[in-house]
Structures are given as C-alpha cells and as structure tokens.
C-alpha cells in the first residue's frame, strides 16, 4: 500500500494518496537541510509581530466603536458592521495563533515570558491557556493516531450517525455548519473531536483525564483567566456593545480556528494509523500545507502554509517556517503534501469526502486507515 490510486472515488491529482512506506530520509536529514538561523528565536522580532497584531485589533475596535454608528449613513452601517466583524475575527485568529506559538515556546528563549504573554492572549479569547497547551502538546506527540490524537480523530464506520444517518448532502451541510459554528467551544468544553477517554474530558475541568496531577493547578489558573476576562467584559459595556464589538468577531474567530485545524489534518489523501502501524515520522508526514492567500497566510502566522515543518519543529518561530519549508521540500519529495485548493472549496470538498476512516478492503490488520464517504 502506498501512493497508488484511491479506492474511494477520489480521482483528483491533489487527492492522490501520499506514500506510507518507510521514507528514504531520516529526521537528521531534514534538520540538516534547514539553515541554522531558522531555529533562532528573536525576542525583538516576536514582539514586533505581537505589537502589530495588537495595534490592528485596537484600530479595528476604535474605528467601529467611534465611527460606524455616529458618522456613517444608515445605509452604510449595515455594510460596515459585517466588514468589522469579519476582519476583527480574522485578527483575533492571528492573535490566537501567537498564543499558540507562545505555548510551543517559539516566541522567545524564556519559557516563563512565553507562558505569561500566552496566558493573557488566550484568556482574552476565552481559551484556557495551559489547558490547551498541554492537550495540544499531546496532539503533536500523537498526531494522526486513531487512538491517542487529541484533535480531529476520524469517526469509524461503526458510528452509524456519521456513516449512515448524516452521510448525505443535507447531513453534510448540517455537520459543516455545526462544526464551524460550535466546534471550537464544544472541543474545549467536552472534547468533541478529540480522543475518547474513560471519563469526562474537558479543557475546563482540572481533573480531566487529559491532565496529570502536576498540571491541575495550572488548569485552575487557566479557568480563572477566562472567568476574569468575561467578568471584565461584563463591566466594560452592556450586552449589545459586547455582542457587537466582541461577540460576533469571536464567533468569526471560531470559524477560522475550526477551518484551519481541520484542513491541516483532514484530507482525502492522508492516512491515519492505529497502534500497530503508528510512528512519529508517519504522523508528521500525515499533515498538509494549504494556501489561504498571501494576507491570511501571514495573518495566521503560516500555520496554514507551513504546517508540516511546524510538526517537525514545534519551537521554530513562525517567521522562519516558510523558508524552512522550502528547504525540506526537496528532501521530502512525494511525502510532502500541499493543496492550493481555495479554502472554502477545500473545506466543503473534504467535509464531504472525509466522513469516516477505515482500512482498505482486505487490509483490516494493516493499522492504516483512509477516509471514506
């Protein structure tokens, strides 16, 4: 089983299966191909990106709160607010990605500083910082595992709700809308698309099986950060103000979080593995780089178009990842997966084609799972 034709009626070249045989290169070969400066973290440069993001978020807020209702004619107000909501939500996503980088210790050489800034950023976006930091590290340690991955674990055919009841155009539309509108908060609250645990798993529950005893104090702190921010919001303005200025952009940000994380790890050409066949190199190679366009690739800190190299080197700063990706592509060859399908089209296509995962017919013991629809 390798890069042969997909048996799931997926004939597009971009959906051609990636090879799964042992690659002809080692991790050391990949690292040697990358210029050494790509691994260096610059505190000044990292703060530059942080300040740019904060300035843009504040500028959008200032213009919306001071000018939309007071200066624009009513006919333009109904256009201006959606524009604000969309771009502020995208800027929230860029800021959240900096929090993600901070949790990976790719911002500076000082982990205490990374955690302090990341805690403030993620709390302001209703994300429990340390809770997500630890579950996300587990995701990187077990990516593409059918049993141990912490995000976007494929459903199985035995799950009739997905493989039969909702496996139709109307069901796909319902799942897509539900995934986009509620997927991120439900993941934080009840681990909806994470791995299965024997007891209740939640990023807001310090005694969740996701965490060990040493981490539980930081989970309480993370919850406190989110609660404190919500309390602060309630004191700043009324419900209408909070909804218009913060609430709707936050919902747009949620849409971006789900779309990006889903598309980085869900593709008709990518396998998943169970314990019989999983290894770390396979897990990294079962990720995909996407093109969201120049503006969004930069705004989202290249988690979109340099995700493969991020899984190889999680502490590499985002501003070096594109250069590093170009350096390793000749080494990876056909093991490198890239898809430049427009993101909305790709999300709809992959949502339809990646309903559940099963081994190929006659290969039930292979430990290798491919998406079906």
ZANU-877428 format. One line per 10 residues: number of its first residue (from 1); their letters; for each residue x, y, z of N, C-alpha, C. Coordinates in steps of 0.1 Angstrom, whole numbers. Layout:
N
NUM	a	X Y Z X Y Z X Y Z; ...
This chain:
373
1	xxxxxxxxxx	9 -12 0 0 0 0 9 12 0; 7 21 -9 15 33 -10 8 44 -16; 14 50 -27 8 62 -33 -1 58 -44; -6 46 -44 -15 41 -55 -28 48 -55; -36 44 -65 -49 51 -67 -58 49 -55; -66 60 -52 -75 59 -41 -87 52 -45; -92 43 -36 -103 34 -40 -117 40 -35; -117 54 -32 -129 60 -27 -134 70 -37; -133 67 -50 -138 76 -60 -133 90 -59; -120 92 -54 -114 104 -54 -103 104 -64
11	xxxxxxxxxx	-105 111 -75 -97 109 -87 -88 121 -90; -90 132 -83 -83 144 -85 -68 142 -81; -59 147 -89 -45 145 -86 -41 150 -72; -47 161 -67 -44 167 -54 -49 157 -43; -58 148 -46 -63 138 -37 -56 125 -38; -46 124 -46 -38 112 -47 -32 108 -34; -33 96 -29 -27 92 -16 -12 95 -15; -9 99 -3 6 101 -1 12 87 2; 25 85 0 31 72 2 32 70 17; 31 57 21 31 54 35 43 44 39
21	xxxxxxxxxx	51 41 28 63 32 31 73 40 39; 82 33 45 93 40 53 100 49 43; 101 62 47 108 72 38 123 69 37; 128 74 26 143 72 24 151 82 31; 146 90 40 153 100 47 150 99 62; 159 104 70 158 104 84 155 118 89; 151 119 102 149 132 108 161 141 107; 173 135 109 185 143 108 187 149 95; 183 142 84 184 147 70 176 160 69; 164 160 75 155 171 74 161 183 81
31	xxxxxxxxxx	166 180 93 171 191 101 183 198 95; 192 189 89 204 194 82 201 203 70; 190 201 64 186 208 52 182 222 55; 178 225 68 173 238 71 184 247 76; 185 260 71 195 269 76 194 271 91; 206 271 97 206 271 112 198 283 118; 198 295 111 192 306 117 177 305 118; 171 295 111 156 292 112 152 287 125; 162 282 133 158 277 146 160 288 157; 165 300 153 167 310 163 155 319 166
41	xxxxxxxxxx	152 321 179 141 329 183 146 343 186; 140 353 180 143 367 183 132 374 191; 135 378 203 126 384 212 121 397 205; 130 405 199 126 417 193 116 415 181; 119 405 173 111 402 161 97 397 166; 97 388 176 85 383 181 76 393 187; 82 403 194 74 414 200 69 423 189; 76 424 178 71 432 167 58 427 161; 58 413 159 45 407 154 34 409 164; 37 407 177 27 409 187 21 423 187
51	xxxxxxxxxx	30 433 187 25 447 187 17 450 174; 22 445 163 14 448 151 0 442 152; -1 430 157 -15 424 159 -23 432 169; -17 436 180 -25 444 190 -29 458 184; -20 464 176 -24 477 170 -35 475 161; -35 464 152 -46 462 143 -59 459 149; -58 451 160 -71 448 167 -76 461 174; -68 469 180 -73 481 186 -78 491 176; -71 492 164 -75 501 154 -89 497 149; -92 484 146 -105 480 142 -115 483 153
61	xxxxxxxxxx	-112 480 165 -121 483 176 -124 498 177; -114 507 176 -116 521 177 -124 527 166; -122 522 154 -130 527 143 -144 523 144; -146 510 148 -160 505 149 -168 512 160; -162 514 171 -169 519 183 -171 534 182; -163 541 174 -164 556 174 -170 562 161; -170 554 151 -174 560 138 -186 553 131; -187 540 132 -197 533 124 -211 539 126; -216 539 139 -229 544 142 -230 559 142; -219 566 145 -220 580 147 -218 589 134
71	xxxxxxxxxx	-211 583 125 -207 591 113 -214 586 100; -214 572 98 -218 567 86 -233 568 84; -238 570 72 -253 570 70 -258 556 72; -271 555 76 -277 542 80 -275 531 69; -275 536 56 -274 526 45 -260 519 45; -250 526 51 -237 520 51 -234 513 64; -241 516 74 -239 510 87 -241 495 86; -251 491 79 -254 476 77 -243 469 69; -235 477 62 -223 471 55 -211 471 63; -209 482 71 -197 484 78 -196 474 90
81	xxxxxxxxxx	-207 471 97 -206 462 108 -201 448 104; -207 442 93 -202 429 89 -187 429 85; -183 441 78 -169 442 75 -160 442 87; -164 449 97 -157 449 110 -157 436 116; -168 429 117 -169 416 123 -159 406 117; -159 406 103 -151 397 96 -136 399 99; -132 411 97 -118 414 98 -113 414 113; -121 418 122 -117 417 136 -116 402 140; -125 394 135 -125 380 138 -112 373 132; -108 377 120 -96 372 114 -84 377 122
91	xxxxxxxxxx	-84 390 127 -73 395 135 -72 387 149; -84 384 154 -84 376 166 -77 362 164; -80 357 152 -73 344 149 -58 345 148; -53 356 142 -39 359 141 -33 360 155; -40 367 164 -36 369 178 -36 355 185; -46 348 183 -47 334 189 -35 326 185; -31 327 172 -20 319 167 -7 323 174; -6 336 177 6 340 185 6 333 199; -6 332 205 -8 324 217 -4 310 216; -8 304 204 -4 290 201 11 289 200
101	xxxxxxxxxx	18 299 194 33 298 193 39 300 206; 33 308 215 38 310 228 37 297 236; 27 290 234 25 277 241 36 267 237; 41 268 225 51 260 219 65 265 223; 66 276 230 79 282 234 87 285 221; 80 291 211 87 295 199 88 311 198; 83 318 209 83 332 209 96 338 213; 102 332 224 114 337 230 122 326 236; 133 329 242 141 319 249 137 317 263; 127 325 267 123 325 281 109 319 282
111	xxxxxxxxxx	108 307 287 95 300 288 85 307 297; 90 313 308 81 320 317 75 332 310; 82 339 302 77 350 295 67 345 284; 70 335 277 61 329 267 48 326 274; 48 319 285 36 315 292 28 327 297; 35 337 302 28 349 308 20 356 297; 27 358 285 20 365 274 9 356 268; 12 343 266 2 334 261 -10 333 269; -8 333 282 -19 333 292 -29 344 290; -23 356 288 -31 368 286 -39 368 273
121	xxxxxxxxxx	-31 364 262 -37 364 249 -49 354 248; -46 342 252 -56 331 251 -68 334 261; -65 339 273 -77 342 282 -86 352 275; -80 362 268 -88 373 262 -96 367 250; -93 355 246 -101 349 235 -109 337 240; -111 337 253 -119 326 260 -113 312 258; -100 312 258 -93 299 256 -85 297 269; -87 286 276 -79 283 288 -64 279 284; -55 288 286 -42 287 280 -34 274 283; -32 271 296 -25 259 300 -32 246 296
131	xxxxxxxxxx	-46 247 297 -54 235 293 -51 231 279; -51 241 270 -49 238 256 -34 236 253; -26 242 260 -11 240 259 -8 225 260; -13 219 271 -10 205 274 -17 195 265; -29 198 261 -36 189 252 -30 190 238; -26 202 234 -21 204 221 -7 197 220; 1 197 231 13 190 230 11 175 229; 0 170 234 -3 156 232 -7 154 218; -14 163 212 -17 162 198 -4 161 189; 6 169 192 18 168 184 26 155 187
141	xxxxxxxxxx	24 150 199 31 137 203 24 125 196; 11 127 193 3 115 188 -5 119 176; 0 128 168 -8 132 156 -11 121 147; -23 120 141 -27 110 132 -30 97 138; -29 96 151 -32 83 158 -47 82 160; -53 70 156 -67 67 158 -71 66 172; -61 64 181 -64 61 195 -59 72 204; -49 80 201 -43 89 211 -42 103 206; -46 106 194 -45 120 190 -56 128 197; -53 141 199 -62 150 207 -71 159 198
151	xxxxxxxxxx	-69 157 185 -78 166 177 -81 160 163; -94 161 159 -98 156 146 -96 142 144; -99 134 155 -98 119 153 -109 115 144; -107 107 133 -117 104 124 -128 95 131; -140 96 126 -150 87 130 -148 73 123; -154 63 129 -153 49 123 -167 46 116; -166 36 107 -179 32 100 -189 27 110; -185 22 121 -194 17 131 -203 28 138; -198 40 136 -206 51 141 -217 55 131; -228 49 132 -239 50 123 -244 64 121
161	xxxxxxxxxx	-243 72 131 -247 86 130 -240 93 118; -227 91 117 -219 97 107 -219 89 94; -217 76 95 -215 68 83 -228 65 75; -240 67 82 -252 64 75 -262 76 76; -266 80 88 -277 89 90 -273 103 84; -261 108 87 -257 121 82 -248 121 69; -247 109 64 -238 107 52 -246 110 39; -250 122 38 -258 126 26 -257 142 25; -261 147 14 -259 162 12 -264 171 23; -276 168 28 -282 176 38 -275 173 52
171	xxxxxxxxxx	-271 161 54 -264 158 66 -250 164 66; -244 164 55 -231 171 53 -231 186 56; -242 192 51 -244 206 53 -246 209 68; -254 201 74 -257 202 89 -244 201 97; -236 190 94 -223 188 101 -214 199 99; -213 205 86 -204 215 83 -207 228 91; -220 232 91 -224 243 98 -222 242 113; -226 230 118 -224 228 133 -209 228 137; -201 222 128 -187 222 131 -181 236 131; -185 244 122 -179 257 121 -184 266 132
181	xxxxxxxxxx	-197 266 135 -203 275 145 -201 271 159; -200 258 162 -199 254 176 -187 244 179; -179 241 169 -169 231 170 -158 234 180; -153 247 180 -143 250 189 -147 251 204; -158 258 207 -162 258 221 -166 244 226; -172 236 218 -175 222 222 -163 214 224; -152 216 216 -140 209 218 -134 213 232; -134 225 235 -129 230 248 -137 224 260; -150 224 257 -160 221 268 -161 206 270; -162 198 259 -165 184 260 -156 175 251
191	xxxxxxxxxx	-145 181 246 -136 174 238 -142 166 226; -151 173 219 -160 167 210 -153 160 198; -142 165 193 -135 159 182 -121 154 186; -119 152 199 -107 146 204 -108 131 207; -97 126 213 -97 111 215 -107 108 226; -111 95 227 -120 90 237 -113 87 250; -119 91 261 -113 88 274 -124 80 282; -119 74 292 -128 65 300 -137 74 310; -133 86 311 -141 95 320 -142 109 313; -150 118 319 -153 131 313 -140 139 310
201	xxxxxxxxxx	-139 143 298 -127 151 294 -132 165 290; -125 175 295 -128 189 292 -116 197 295; -114 208 287 -104 217 290 -107 226 302; -119 226 306 -124 234 317 -126 226 330; -120 214 330 -122 205 342 -108 201 346; -103 206 357 -89 203 362 -87 188 364; -97 180 367 -95 166 370 -98 158 357; -98 164 346 -100 157 333 -88 147 331; -91 136 325 -80 126 323 -70 131 313; -72 143 306 -62 149 297 -50 153 305
211	xxxxxxxxxx	-51 156 318 -41 162 326 -36 153 337; -23 155 341 -18 148 352 -18 157 365; -15 151 376 -16 158 389 -8 171 389; 4 171 383 13 183 383 7 194 375; -2 191 366 -8 202 357 -21 208 362; -27 202 372 -41 206 376 -41 220 381; -31 224 388 -31 238 394 -31 248 382; -24 245 372 -24 254 360 -37 254 352; -44 243 353 -57 243 347 -67 252 354; -66 251 368 -74 261 376 -71 275 372
221	xxxxxxxxxx	-58 278 371 -54 292 367 -59 296 353; -59 286 344 -64 289 330 -79 292 331; -87 285 339 -101 287 340 -103 301 346; -95 304 356 -96 317 363 -93 329 353; -84 327 344 -81 337 334 -93 340 325; -99 329 321 -111 331 312 -123 338 320; -125 333 332 -136 339 340 -133 354 343; -120 357 346 -117 371 349 -119 380 336; -116 375 325 -118 383 312 -133 384 310; -141 374 312 -156 375 310 -161 385 320
231	xxxxxxxxxx	-157 385 332 -161 394 342 -158 409 338; -146 410 333 -141 424 328 -150 429 317; -153 420 307 -162 424 296 -175 429 301; -181 421 311 -194 425 316 -194 438 323; -183 443 327 -182 456 334 -179 467 325; -174 464 313 -170 475 303 -182 481 296; -191 472 291 -202 477 284 -214 468 285; -225 472 280 -237 464 280 -237 452 271; -248 444 271 -248 432 263 -247 435 248; -254 446 244 -254 449 229 -240 453 225
241	xxxxxxxxxx	-233 461 233 -220 465 230 -210 453 229; -211 444 240 -202 433 240 -205 424 228; -218 422 225 -221 413 213 -216 419 200; -217 431 198 -213 437 185 -198 439 184; -192 444 195 -177 447 194 -169 434 196; -173 425 205 -165 413 208 -172 400 204; -184 399 206 -191 386 205 -191 380 191; -195 388 181 -196 384 167 -182 381 161; -172 391 164 -159 387 159 -153 375 165; -157 372 178 -152 360 184 -158 347 177
251	xxxxxxxxxx	-171 348 173 -177 337 165 -170 335 152; -166 346 145 -158 345 133 -145 339 135; -138 343 146 -126 337 150 -127 322 152; -138 317 158 -141 303 160 -142 296 147; -148 302 137 -149 296 123 -135 294 118; -126 304 119 -113 302 114 -105 291 121; -106 290 135 -99 280 142 -103 266 137; -116 264 135 -120 251 131 -116 248 117; -118 258 108 -114 255 94 -99 252 92; -91 260 99 -76 258 98 -72 245 104
261	xxxxxxxxxx	-76 242 116 -71 230 123 -77 217 115; -89 218 111 -95 207 103 -87 205 90; -85 215 83 -78 213 70 -64 210 71; -57 213 82 -43 209 83 -42 194 85; -53 187 90 -51 173 94 -62 164 87; -70 170 79 -80 162 72 -79 164 57; -77 153 50 -75 154 35 -78 140 30; -84 139 18 -87 125 12 -74 117 10; -63 124 9 -50 117 6 -42 112 18; -47 117 30 -39 114 42 -44 102 50
271	xxxxxxxxxx	-34 94 55 -38 83 63 -39 86 78; -45 77 85 -44 77 100 -39 63 104; -34 62 116 -28 49 120 -33 45 134; -34 32 136 -36 27 149 -23 23 155; -23 17 167 -11 14 174 -2 4 167; -8 -4 158 0 -14 151 10 -8 141; 7 4 136 15 10 125 19 24 127; 15 30 138 18 44 140 33 46 144; 39 56 139 52 61 144 52 76 142; 62 82 149 62 97 149 64 103 135
281	xxxxxxxxxx	73 97 127 76 102 114 64 101 105; 57 90 106 45 89 98 34 99 102; 34 102 115 24 112 119 27 126 114; 39 130 114 43 143 108 40 144 93; 43 133 86 40 133 72 26 132 68; 17 129 78 3 128 75 -4 142 78; 3 153 75 -3 166 76 -2 173 62; -9 184 61 -9 190 47 -8 205 49; 0 211 40 1 226 39 -10 231 29; -16 242 32 -27 248 24 -23 262 21
291	xxxxxxxxxx	-29 267 10 -27 281 7 -39 289 9; -39 298 19 -50 307 22 -49 321 16; -39 323 7 -36 336 1 -26 343 10; -19 353 3 -8 360 10 -12 366 23; -24 373 23 -28 381 35 -30 371 47; -38 361 44 -42 352 55 -30 343 60; -22 339 50 -10 331 54 -2 338 64; 0 351 61 8 360 70 0 363 83; -12 366 82 -20 370 94 -21 358 103; -22 346 98 -24 334 106 -10 327 110
301	xxxxxxxxxx	0 335 108 14 331 112 18 318 106; 14 316 93 19 305 85 16 291 90; 6 291 100 1 277 104 -6 271 93; -10 278 83 -17 273 71 -8 267 61; 2 275 56 11 270 45 24 265 50; 27 263 63 39 258 67 36 248 79; 26 241 78 22 233 90 30 220 91; 35 215 80 43 203 80 56 205 88; 62 216 85 75 219 92 72 222 106; 61 228 109 57 231 123 56 218 131
311	xxxxxxxxxx	51 207 125 51 194 132 64 188 134; 73 191 125 87 186 127 94 194 138; 92 207 138 100 215 147 90 226 154; 85 222 165 74 230 171 79 243 177; 92 243 181 97 256 187 103 265 176; 102 262 164 107 271 153 97 283 152; 103 295 152 94 307 151 86 307 138; 75 312 138 66 312 126 73 320 114; 81 330 117 86 338 107 98 332 100; 102 320 104 112 312 97 106 300 90
321	xxxxxxxxxx	93 297 92 88 284 88 86 283 72; 83 294 66 82 293 51 96 290 45; 106 296 49 120 294 45 124 279 48; 120 274 59 124 261 63 116 251 55; 103 254 52 95 245 43 102 244 29; 106 255 23 112 254 10 125 246 11; 132 246 22 144 239 24 142 224 25; 131 219 31 129 205 33 121 198 22; 114 206 13 106 200 3 114 191 -6; 126 195 -11 133 185 -19 137 172 -12
331	xxxxxxxxxx	138 173 1 141 161 9 129 152 10; 117 158 13 105 151 15 100 145 2; 102 152 -9 97 147 -22 82 145 -22; 78 133 -26 64 129 -27 57 127 -14; 65 127 -3 60 126 10 54 139 16; 58 150 9 53 163 12 39 166 6; 29 169 14 16 172 9 12 186 9; 8 191 -3 4 205 -4 -8 206 -13; -18 214 -9 -30 216 -16 -34 231 -17; -34 236 -29 -37 250 -30 -52 253 -34
341	xxxxxxxxxx	-60 243 -32 -75 245 -35 -80 256 -26; -87 266 -31 -93 276 -23 -99 271 -10; -97 278 1 -100 272 14 -115 268 16; -124 276 11 -138 273 12 -142 261 4; -137 260 -8 -139 249 -17 -133 236 -11; -121 237 -5 -114 226 1 -122 221 13; -127 231 21 -134 227 33 -146 219 30; -154 224 20 -166 217 16 -163 203 10; -153 203 1 -149 190 -5 -145 180 5; -136 184 14 -131 174 24 -141 170 34
351	xxxxxxxxxx	-150 180 37 -161 176 46 -170 165 40; -171 165 27 -180 155 20 -172 142 19; -159 143 16 -152 130 13 -146 124 25; -145 131 36 -138 125 48 -148 124 59; -158 115 57 -168 113 67 -163 103 78; -157 92 74 -152 83 84 -139 76 78; -132 69 86 -120 62 82 -120 47 85; -115 40 75 -114 25 77 -102 20 69; -97 8 72 -86 3 64 -92 -1 50; -83 -3 41 -87 -8 28 -93 -22 29
361	xxxxxxxxxx	-101 -25 19 -107 -39 19 -96 -49 18; -96 -59 27 -86 -69 27 -74 -66 35; -74 -53 41 -62 -49 48 -66 -45 62; -75 -52 68 -80 -49 81 -70 -48 92; -59 -56 90 -49 -57 101 -37 -48 98; -38 -40 88 -27 -31 84 -24 -20 94; -35 -16 101 -33 -5 110 -33 9 103; -37 9 90 -37 21 83 -51 24 78; -56 36 81 -69 40 79 -70 51 68; -79 50 59 -81 60 49 -96 65 50
371	xxx	-97 78 46 -111 84 47 -120 78 36; -133 77 40 -143 72 32 -155 82 32; -164 80 23 -176 88 23 -187 80 16
